[in-house]
């Protein structure tokens, strides 16, 4: 006779702890030996600060197991000497601001294994928090293998990321200068921004330069328009009849000079970025055979994306060719991903995807997966995940540009938008783009877009299969009209 399986009530009540047992379990968890398996026996914890760092080593390694060291280089070297004299092999510390960077470099050069952990994963310390307790808590968690190391780029890619982030900062500052120009013109009732799309373009800068040069005749200013401007010369002239205030003209002059300065800074970043990219090795990917590429190698008409070097704030050298050489694949063939987005992906992730076991780990790290809180086997809520990931943010922006695309990805995004709404559709589509990027950089698969019709045909097949399942369950049979 088969043994009867216990009910949930019997299973839970039979193993329920009384008050004394719960108190004993809590004591064990916060004792020196909680009964867990030791993973890193020679581990230390560091509470990183601005002026000083607190370092904790296991008891018995030194008469003073917790010490404070300064943040200057000599004291960092002294800290490394002390850790090695205590037999420490691995260290855990939080990624606090930028204060950890110099310490990380010193410890890494000394041959110590450094675990850079997310501060959100170490906030369960009970009671009053202090720097000494924090360093000891980090050491304990790291000893029993309860901390995960953060992703860190190779050294040669870090330089690319630094310059690219600086370039992005200059782009944003230049945008603020353009807004400042528009504000100054509006204060003088010069409605130039209402007749041309961009005052930072050739026509806008020519007219603003003439205004600062002393020209006040609206028709003479309107004659500077580019032939591609849709507004007529008469319309532009009417918008340039303003009240020329000396103080606001000085403000406009300052905004124009600041805009020119940031343009020069961007050009300098482009030159430095070109040098760093040229120093990166060429990557050769073994292309998959046609039969192994799955849905990406179907026999169907191919939708071709228009690719270019990029306009606007994109670097002025052939960035697309450099990215294809470094990555081994052309990421810009994916609709929505231009050279700026592909460069952001390279600068933030590099080309080695071995840090993530699967594409599911990859998209979760980028913050592009749902955040479900489950209790009792049920999803009680799905609060948004607050992940500050530059690559994930770039893919979200790339996904939002697919709204009018005639590609397979564009049709997929519109379908998601109709079912889920815009915010969730952007996140879901960004996740799909991230999966494509992961597959291309891992397997060398080339993305082949089959166009809107391929998605609509596939979607119709899925709907038909769903209707057939429902009809079968109800005892009915579908018949074609």
CORGIUR-V320820 format. One line per field, one symbol per residue. ss: DSSP state (H for helix, E for strand, L for the rest). phi: phi as a letter, one per 20 degrees, with the letter a starting at -180 (. if undefined). Layout:
BEGIN
ss: ???
phi: ???
END
This chain:
BEGIN
ss: LLLLLLLHHHHHHHLLLLHHHHHHHHHHHLLLLLLLLLLLLLEEEEELLLLEEEEEELLLLLLLLEEEEELLHHHHHHHHHHHHHLLLLEEEEELLLLLHHHHHHHHHHLLLEEEEELHHHHLLLLLLLLHHHHHHHHHHHHHLLLLLLLLLLLHHHHHHHHHHHHHHHHHHHHHHHHHHHHHHHHHLLLLHHHLLLLLLLHHHHHHHHHHHLLLLLHHHHHLLLLLLLLLLHHHHHHHLLLLLLHHHHHHHHHHHHHHHHHHHHHHHHHHHHHHHHHHLLLLLLLLLLHHHLHHHHLLLLLLLLLLLLLLLLLLLLLHHHHHHHHHLLLHHHLLLLLHHHHHHHHHHHLLLLLLLLLHHHHHHHLLLLLLLEEELLEEEELLLLLLLLHHHHHHHHHHHHHHHLLLHHHHHHHHHHHHHLHHHHHHHHHHHHHHHHHHHHHHLLLLLLLLHHHHHHHHHHHHHHHHHHHHHHLLLLLLLL
phi: .fffffffffffffdfeefffffffffffdefcfneffddfddccceecfebceccdfgnebgdfccdcfeffffffffffffffemedbcdbeeeldfefffffffffenefddedfffeceeffmfebffffffffffffgemeddfefcffffeffffgfffffffffffffffffffffffffeleeffedcfbfeffffffffffffeofcfffffffefffefffffffffffdecdeegffffffffffffffffffffffffffffffffefffdddffffffeemfecfebgeedefdbfncmefgeefffffffffencefffffoeefffffffffedmdeeffcfcfffffffemddfdeddbmmceeacffeedecfffffffffffeefdfeefffffffffffednffffffffffffffffffffedmfefdeenffffffffffffffffffffffendcfcff
END
